Amino acid sequence: TEFWDKMQAEWEEMARRNWISENQEAPGQVTISTIEKGYYFHTDNPFKDWPGAFEEGLKKMKEGDLPVTILYLEAAILQEPNDAEAWQFLGITQAENENEQAAIVALQR
Protein backbone atom coordinates (compact mmCIF):
# COMPACT_ATOMS: atom_id res chain seq x y z
CA THR A 1 0.00 0.00 0.00
CA GLU A 2 2.98 2.32 0.50
CA PHE A 3 3.57 2.36 -3.26
CA TRP A 4 -0.05 3.26 -4.01
CA ASP A 5 -0.10 5.92 -1.29
CA LYS A 6 2.97 7.50 -2.88
CA MET A 7 1.42 7.29 -6.35
CA GLN A 8 -1.77 8.94 -5.03
CA ALA A 9 0.26 11.74 -3.42
CA GLU A 10 2.16 12.34 -6.68
CA TRP A 11 -1.07 12.35 -8.69
CA GLU A 12 -2.62 14.88 -6.30
CA GLU A 13 0.49 17.07 -6.55
CA MET A 14 0.33 16.95 -10.35
CA ALA A 15 -3.34 17.86 -10.26
CA ARG A 16 -2.66 20.67 -7.76
CA ARG A 17 0.03 22.13 -10.01
CA ASN A 18 -2.24 21.58 -13.00
CA TRP A 19 0.43 19.51 -14.81
CA ILE A 20 -2.21 17.08 -16.01
CA SER A 21 -4.35 19.73 -17.64
CA GLU A 22 -4.03 21.90 -20.73
CA ASN A 23 -4.62 25.04 -18.64
CA GLN A 24 -1.40 26.95 -17.92
CA GLU A 25 -2.53 28.73 -14.75
CA ALA A 26 -3.36 26.48 -11.81
CA PRO A 27 -6.18 27.62 -9.53
CA GLY A 28 -4.99 28.46 -6.04
CA GLN A 29 -1.53 29.43 -7.25
CA VAL A 30 -0.08 32.65 -8.55
CA THR A 31 3.25 33.87 -9.90
CA ILE A 32 4.66 36.90 -8.13
CA SER A 33 6.09 38.55 -11.24
CA THR A 34 7.13 37.86 -14.79
CA ILE A 35 10.69 37.27 -13.54
CA GLU A 36 9.53 34.28 -11.52
CA LYS A 37 7.26 33.05 -14.31
CA GLY A 38 7.05 29.32 -14.14
CA TYR A 39 7.17 28.99 -10.36
CA TYR A 40 3.71 28.81 -8.89
CA PHE A 41 3.40 29.90 -5.26
CA HIS A 42 0.68 28.59 -2.97
CA THR A 43 -1.89 31.39 -2.67
CA ASP A 44 -3.31 29.92 0.52
CA ASN A 45 0.06 29.96 2.30
CA PRO A 46 -0.62 30.54 6.02
CA PHE A 47 2.95 31.81 6.50
CA LYS A 48 2.99 34.50 3.79
CA ASP A 49 3.28 37.32 6.35
CA TRP A 50 5.29 35.35 8.90
CA PRO A 51 8.26 37.31 10.29
CA GLY A 52 11.41 35.23 10.04
CA ALA A 53 9.89 32.83 7.50
CA PHE A 54 13.28 31.90 6.08
CA GLU A 55 14.68 30.90 9.47
CA GLU A 56 11.52 28.93 10.27
CA GLY A 57 11.86 27.18 6.93
CA LEU A 58 15.41 26.13 7.75
CA LYS A 59 14.23 24.74 11.10
CA LYS A 60 11.48 22.74 9.42
CA MET A 61 13.96 21.51 6.81
CA LYS A 62 16.19 20.11 9.57
CA GLU A 63 13.12 18.41 11.06
CA GLY A 64 12.40 16.84 7.67
CA ASP A 65 8.98 18.47 7.23
CA LEU A 66 9.32 19.22 3.53
CA PRO A 67 5.79 20.51 2.74
CA VAL A 68 5.91 23.03 5.60
CA THR A 69 9.49 23.96 4.70
CA ILE A 70 8.31 24.78 1.18
CA LEU A 71 5.53 27.01 2.51
CA TYR A 72 7.95 28.92 4.76
CA LEU A 73 10.52 29.34 1.98
CA GLU A 74 7.87 30.51 -0.46
CA ALA A 75 6.73 33.02 2.16
CA ALA A 76 10.31 34.23 2.58
CA ILE A 77 10.61 34.72 -1.19
CA LEU A 78 7.30 36.54 -1.39
CA GLN A 79 8.65 38.90 1.28
CA GLU A 80 12.09 39.22 -0.40
CA PRO A 81 11.94 38.10 -4.06
CA ASN A 82 15.68 38.59 -4.67
CA ASP A 83 16.85 36.37 -1.79
CA ALA A 84 19.08 33.95 -3.70
CA GLU A 85 19.66 31.77 -0.65
CA ALA A 86 15.91 31.31 -0.12
CA TRP A 87 15.49 30.38 -3.79
CA GLN A 88 18.35 27.89 -3.50
CA PHE A 89 16.92 26.20 -0.42
CA LEU A 90 13.46 26.19 -2.00
CA GLY A 91 14.86 24.44 -5.07
CA ILE A 92 16.70 21.87 -2.97
CA THR A 93 13.62 21.22 -0.86
CA GLN A 94 11.39 20.89 -3.90
CA ALA A 95 13.85 18.36 -5.36
CA GLU A 96 13.89 16.38 -2.11
CA ASN A 97 10.09 16.49 -2.16
CA GLU A 98 10.22 15.07 -5.72
CA ASN A 99 8.79 18.20 -7.36
CA GLU A 100 11.41 18.36 -10.08
CA GLN A 101 9.78 21.07 -12.22
CA ALA A 102 9.39 23.42 -9.25
CA ALA A 103 12.95 22.60 -8.16
CA ILE A 104 14.37 23.46 -11.58
CA VAL A 105 12.53 26.78 -11.78
CA ALA A 106 13.56 27.77 -8.24
CA LEU A 107 17.20 26.82 -8.76
CA GLN A 108 17.34 28.70 -12.06
CA ARG A 109 16.07 31.78 -10.24
PyMOL commands that place a pseudoatom at each C-alpha (Angstrom):
pseudoatom trace, name=CA, resn=THR, resi=1, chain=A, elem=C, hetatm=0, pos=[0.000, 0.000, 0.000]
pseudoatom trace, name=CA, resn=GLU, resi=2, chain=A, elem=C, hetatm=0, pos=[2.978, 2.321, 0.495]
pseudoatom trace, name=CA, resn=PHE, resi=3, chain=A, elem=C, hetatm=0, pos=[3.573, 2.357, -3.259]
pseudoatom trace, name=CA, resn=TRP, resi=4, chain=A, elem=C, hetatm=0, pos=[-0.055, 3.259, -4.007]
pseudoatom trace, name=CA, resn=ASP, resi=5, chain=A, elem=C, hetatm=0, pos=[-0.103, 5.922, -1.289]
pseudoatom trace, name=CA, resn=LYS, resi=6, chain=A, elem=C, hetatm=0, pos=[2.966, 7.503, -2.881]
pseudoatom trace, name=CA, resn=MET, resi=7, chain=A, elem=C, hetatm=0, pos=[1.416, 7.294, -6.347]
pseudoatom trace, name=CA, resn=GLN, resi=8, chain=A, elem=C, hetatm=0, pos=[-1.768, 8.936, -5.030]
pseudoatom trace, name=CA, resn=ALA, resi=9, chain=A, elem=C, hetatm=0, pos=[0.256, 11.739, -3.417]
pseudoatom trace, name=CA, resn=GLU, resi=10, chain=A, elem=C, hetatm=0, pos=[2.155, 12.337, -6.677]
pseudoatom trace, name=CA, resn=TRP, resi=11, chain=A, elem=C, hetatm=0, pos=[-1.072, 12.352, -8.692]
pseudoatom trace, name=CA, resn=GLU, resi=12, chain=A, elem=C, hetatm=0, pos=[-2.621, 14.877, -6.297]
pseudoatom trace, name=CA, resn=GLU, resi=13, chain=A, elem=C, hetatm=0, pos=[0.492, 17.068, -6.549]
pseudoatom trace, name=CA, resn=MET, resi=14, chain=A, elem=C, hetatm=0, pos=[0.333, 16.948, -10.348]
pseudoatom trace, name=CA, resn=ALA, resi=15, chain=A, elem=C, hetatm=0, pos=[-3.340, 17.862, -10.255]
pseudoatom trace, name=CA, resn=ARG, resi=16, chain=A, elem=C, hetatm=0, pos=[-2.662, 20.673, -7.764]
pseudoatom trace, name=CA, resn=ARG, resi=17, chain=A, elem=C, hetatm=0, pos=[0.029, 22.130, -10.012]
pseudoatom trace, name=CA, resn=ASN, resi=18, chain=A, elem=C, hetatm=0, pos=[-2.238, 21.578, -13.003]
pseudoatom trace, name=CA, resn=TRP, resi=19, chain=A, elem=C, hetatm=0, pos=[0.431, 19.511, -14.810]
pseudoatom trace, name=CA, resn=ILE, resi=20, chain=A, elem=C, hetatm=0, pos=[-2.211, 17.077, -16.013]
pseudoatom trace, name=CA, resn=SER, resi=21, chain=A, elem=C, hetatm=0, pos=[-4.352, 19.735, -17.640]
pseudoatom trace, name=CA, resn=GLU, resi=22, chain=A, elem=C, hetatm=0, pos=[-4.026, 21.896, -20.726]
pseudoatom trace, name=CA, resn=ASN, resi=23, chain=A, elem=C, hetatm=0, pos=[-4.620, 25.036, -18.640]
pseudoatom trace, name=CA, resn=GLN, resi=24, chain=A, elem=C, hetatm=0, pos=[-1.398, 26.950, -17.920]
pseudoatom trace, name=CA, resn=GLU, resi=25, chain=A, elem=C, hetatm=0, pos=[-2.533, 28.734, -14.749]
pseudoatom trace, name=CA, resn=ALA, resi=26, chain=A, elem=C, hetatm=0, pos=[-3.356, 26.484, -11.807]
pseudoatom trace, name=CA, resn=PRO, resi=27, chain=A, elem=C, hetatm=0, pos=[-6.183, 27.618, -9.530]
pseudoatom trace, name=CA, resn=GLY, resi=28, chain=A, elem=C, hetatm=0, pos=[-4.986, 28.458, -6.038]
pseudoatom trace, name=CA, resn=GLN, resi=29, chain=A, elem=C, hetatm=0, pos=[-1.531, 29.431, -7.247]
pseudoatom trace, name=CA, resn=VAL, resi=30, chain=A, elem=C, hetatm=0, pos=[-0.076, 32.652, -8.555]
pseudoatom trace, name=CA, resn=THR, resi=31, chain=A, elem=C, hetatm=0, pos=[3.254, 33.872, -9.902]
pseudoatom trace, name=CA, resn=ILE, resi=32, chain=A, elem=C, hetatm=0, pos=[4.661, 36.899, -8.129]
pseudoatom trace, name=CA, resn=SER, resi=33, chain=A, elem=C, hetatm=0, pos=[6.089, 38.550, -11.237]
pseudoatom trace, name=CA, resn=THR, resi=34, chain=A, elem=C, hetatm=0, pos=[7.130, 37.855, -14.789]
pseudoatom trace, name=CA, resn=ILE, resi=35, chain=A, elem=C, hetatm=0, pos=[10.691, 37.267, -13.543]
pseudoatom trace, name=CA, resn=GLU, resi=36, chain=A, elem=C, hetatm=0, pos=[9.527, 34.277, -11.519]
pseudoatom trace, name=CA, resn=LYS, resi=37, chain=A, elem=C, hetatm=0, pos=[7.259, 33.048, -14.314]
pseudoatom trace, name=CA, resn=GLY, resi=38, chain=A, elem=C, hetatm=0, pos=[7.049, 29.317, -14.137]
pseudoatom trace, name=CA, resn=TYR, resi=39, chain=A, elem=C, hetatm=0, pos=[7.173, 28.986, -10.364]
pseudoatom trace, name=CA, resn=TYR, resi=40, chain=A, elem=C, hetatm=0, pos=[3.706, 28.810, -8.886]
pseudoatom trace, name=CA, resn=PHE, resi=41, chain=A, elem=C, hetatm=0, pos=[3.404, 29.895, -5.265]
pseudoatom trace, name=CA, resn=HIS, resi=42, chain=A, elem=C, hetatm=0, pos=[0.684, 28.594, -2.969]
pseudoatom trace, name=CA, resn=THR, resi=43, chain=A, elem=C, hetatm=0, pos=[-1.886, 31.386, -2.667]
pseudoatom trace, name=CA, resn=ASP, resi=44, chain=A, elem=C, hetatm=0, pos=[-3.313, 29.919, 0.521]
pseudoatom trace, name=CA, resn=ASN, resi=45, chain=A, elem=C, hetatm=0, pos=[0.061, 29.961, 2.300]
pseudoatom trace, name=CA, resn=PRO, resi=46, chain=A, elem=C, hetatm=0, pos=[-0.622, 30.535, 6.022]
pseudoatom trace, name=CA, resn=PHE, resi=47, chain=A, elem=C, hetatm=0, pos=[2.952, 31.812, 6.500]
pseudoatom trace, name=CA, resn=LYS, resi=48, chain=A, elem=C, hetatm=0, pos=[2.990, 34.503, 3.789]
pseudoatom trace, name=CA, resn=ASP, resi=49, chain=A, elem=C, hetatm=0, pos=[3.279, 37.322, 6.350]
pseudoatom trace, name=CA, resn=TRP, resi=50, chain=A, elem=C, hetatm=0, pos=[5.291, 35.349, 8.898]
pseudoatom trace, name=CA, resn=PRO, resi=51, chain=A, elem=C, hetatm=0, pos=[8.256, 37.311, 10.293]
pseudoatom trace, name=CA, resn=GLY, resi=52, chain=A, elem=C, hetatm=0, pos=[11.415, 35.228, 10.038]
pseudoatom trace, name=CA, resn=ALA, resi=53, chain=A, elem=C, hetatm=0, pos=[9.886, 32.831, 7.502]
pseudoatom trace, name=CA, resn=PHE, resi=54, chain=A, elem=C, hetatm=0, pos=[13.285, 31.895, 6.076]
pseudoatom trace, name=CA, resn=GLU, resi=55, chain=A, elem=C, hetatm=0, pos=[14.681, 30.902, 9.472]
pseudoatom trace, name=CA, resn=GLU, resi=56, chain=A, elem=C, hetatm=0, pos=[11.522, 28.929, 10.274]
pseudoatom trace, name=CA, resn=GLY, resi=57, chain=A, elem=C, hetatm=0, pos=[11.856, 27.184, 6.934]
pseudoatom trace, name=CA, resn=LEU, resi=58, chain=A, elem=C, hetatm=0, pos=[15.407, 26.134, 7.751]
pseudoatom trace, name=CA, resn=LYS, resi=59, chain=A, elem=C, hetatm=0, pos=[14.233, 24.737, 11.096]
pseudoatom trace, name=CA, resn=LYS, resi=60, chain=A, elem=C, hetatm=0, pos=[11.476, 22.741, 9.425]
pseudoatom trace, name=CA, resn=MET, resi=61, chain=A, elem=C, hetatm=0, pos=[13.956, 21.509, 6.808]
pseudoatom trace, name=CA, resn=LYS, resi=62, chain=A, elem=C, hetatm=0, pos=[16.193, 20.110, 9.566]
pseudoatom trace, name=CA, resn=GLU, resi=63, chain=A, elem=C, hetatm=0, pos=[13.123, 18.410, 11.063]
pseudoatom trace, name=CA, resn=GLY, resi=64, chain=A, elem=C, hetatm=0, pos=[12.396, 16.841, 7.674]
pseudoatom trace, name=CA, resn=ASP, resi=65, chain=A, elem=C, hetatm=0, pos=[8.982, 18.472, 7.233]
pseudoatom trace, name=CA, resn=LEU, resi=66, chain=A, elem=C, hetatm=0, pos=[9.324, 19.219, 3.528]
pseudoatom trace, name=CA, resn=PRO, resi=67, chain=A, elem=C, hetatm=0, pos=[5.790, 20.507, 2.744]
pseudoatom trace, name=CA, resn=VAL, resi=68, chain=A, elem=C, hetatm=0, pos=[5.907, 23.032, 5.601]
pseudoatom trace, name=CA, resn=THR, resi=69, chain=A, elem=C, hetatm=0, pos=[9.493, 23.958, 4.700]
pseudoatom trace, name=CA, resn=ILE, resi=70, chain=A, elem=C, hetatm=0, pos=[8.306, 24.784, 1.179]
pseudoatom trace, name=CA, resn=LEU, resi=71, chain=A, elem=C, hetatm=0, pos=[5.533, 27.009, 2.513]
pseudoatom trace, name=CA, resn=TYR, resi=72, chain=A, elem=C, hetatm=0, pos=[7.952, 28.922, 4.764]
pseudoatom trace, name=CA, resn=LEU, resi=73, chain=A, elem=C, hetatm=0, pos=[10.520, 29.342, 1.984]
pseudoatom trace, name=CA, resn=GLU, resi=74, chain=A, elem=C, hetatm=0, pos=[7.870, 30.509, -0.462]
pseudoatom trace, name=CA, resn=ALA, resi=75, chain=A, elem=C, hetatm=0, pos=[6.730, 33.018, 2.161]
pseudoatom trace, name=CA, resn=ALA, resi=76, chain=A, elem=C, hetatm=0, pos=[10.309, 34.231, 2.576]
pseudoatom trace, name=CA, resn=ILE, resi=77, chain=A, elem=C, hetatm=0, pos=[10.609, 34.716, -1.193]
pseudoatom trace, name=CA, resn=LEU, resi=78, chain=A, elem=C, hetatm=0, pos=[7.295, 36.536, -1.394]
pseudoatom trace, name=CA, resn=GLN, resi=79, chain=A, elem=C, hetatm=0, pos=[8.654, 38.904, 1.279]
pseudoatom trace, name=CA, resn=GLU, resi=80, chain=A, elem=C, hetatm=0, pos=[12.089, 39.221, -0.398]
pseudoatom trace, name=CA, resn=PRO, resi=81, chain=A, elem=C, hetatm=0, pos=[11.939, 38.100, -4.060]
pseudoatom trace, name=CA, resn=ASN, resi=82, chain=A, elem=C, hetatm=0, pos=[15.677, 38.593, -4.669]
pseudoatom trace, name=CA, resn=ASP, resi=83, chain=A, elem=C, hetatm=0, pos=[16.851, 36.366, -1.793]
pseudoatom trace, name=CA, resn=ALA, resi=84, chain=A, elem=C, hetatm=0, pos=[19.083, 33.947, -3.704]
pseudoatom trace, name=CA, resn=GLU, resi=85, chain=A, elem=C, hetatm=0, pos=[19.658, 31.770, -0.649]
pseudoatom trace, name=CA, resn=ALA, resi=86, chain=A, elem=C, hetatm=0, pos=[15.912, 31.311, -0.117]
pseudoatom trace, name=CA, resn=TRP, resi=87, chain=A, elem=C, hetatm=0, pos=[15.492, 30.382, -3.793]
pseudoatom trace, name=CA, resn=GLN, resi=88, chain=A, elem=C, hetatm=0, pos=[18.350, 27.893, -3.498]
pseudoatom trace, name=CA, resn=PHE, resi=89, chain=A, elem=C, hetatm=0, pos=[16.916, 26.199, -0.417]
pseudoatom trace, name=CA, resn=LEU, resi=90, chain=A, elem=C, hetatm=0, pos=[13.457, 26.195, -2.004]
pseudoatom trace, name=CA, resn=GLY, resi=91, chain=A, elem=C, hetatm=0, pos=[14.856, 24.436, -5.073]
pseudoatom trace, name=CA, resn=ILE, resi=92, chain=A, elem=C, hetatm=0, pos=[16.701, 21.875, -2.974]
pseudoatom trace, name=CA, resn=THR, resi=93, chain=A, elem=C, hetatm=0, pos=[13.617, 21.220, -0.858]
pseudoatom trace, name=CA, resn=GLN, resi=94, chain=A, elem=C, hetatm=0, pos=[11.386, 20.886, -3.904]
pseudoatom trace, name=CA, resn=ALA, resi=95, chain=A, elem=C, hetatm=0, pos=[13.851, 18.356, -5.360]
pseudoatom trace, name=CA, resn=GLU, resi=96, chain=A, elem=C, hetatm=0, pos=[13.895, 16.382, -2.108]
pseudoatom trace, name=CA, resn=ASN, resi=97, chain=A, elem=C, hetatm=0, pos=[10.087, 16.487, -2.160]
pseudoatom trace, name=CA, resn=GLU, resi=98, chain=A, elem=C, hetatm=0, pos=[10.222, 15.067, -5.723]
pseudoatom trace, name=CA, resn=ASN, resi=99, chain=A, elem=C, hetatm=0, pos=[8.786, 18.199, -7.360]
pseudoatom trace, name=CA, resn=GLU, resi=100, chain=A, elem=C, hetatm=0, pos=[11.407, 18.357, -10.076]
pseudoatom trace, name=CA, resn=GLN, resi=101, chain=A, elem=C, hetatm=0, pos=[9.777, 21.071, -12.217]
pseudoatom trace, name=CA, resn=ALA, resi=102, chain=A, elem=C, hetatm=0, pos=[9.388, 23.416, -9.248]
pseudoatom trace, name=CA, resn=ALA, resi=103, chain=A, elem=C, hetatm=0, pos=[12.945, 22.604, -8.158]
pseudoatom trace, name=CA, resn=ILE, resi=104, chain=A, elem=C, hetatm=0, pos=[14.371, 23.460, -11.577]
pseudoatom trace, name=CA, resn=VAL, resi=105, chain=A, elem=C, hetatm=0, pos=[12.535, 26.780, -11.783]
pseudoatom trace, name=CA, resn=ALA, resi=106, chain=A, elem=C, hetatm=0, pos=[13.560, 27.766, -8.236]
pseudoatom trace, name=CA, resn=LEU, resi=107, chain=A, elem=C, hetatm=0, pos=[17.199, 26.816, -8.760]
pseudoatom trace, name=CA, resn=GLN, resi=108, chain=A, elem=C, hetatm=0, pos=[17.338, 28.699, -12.060]
pseudoatom trace, name=CA, resn=ARG, resi=109, chain=A, elem=C, hetatm=0, pos=[16.072, 31.783, -10.237]
for i in range(1, 109): cmd.bond("trace and resi %d" % i, "trace and resi %d" % (i + 1))
show_as sticks, trace
zoom trace
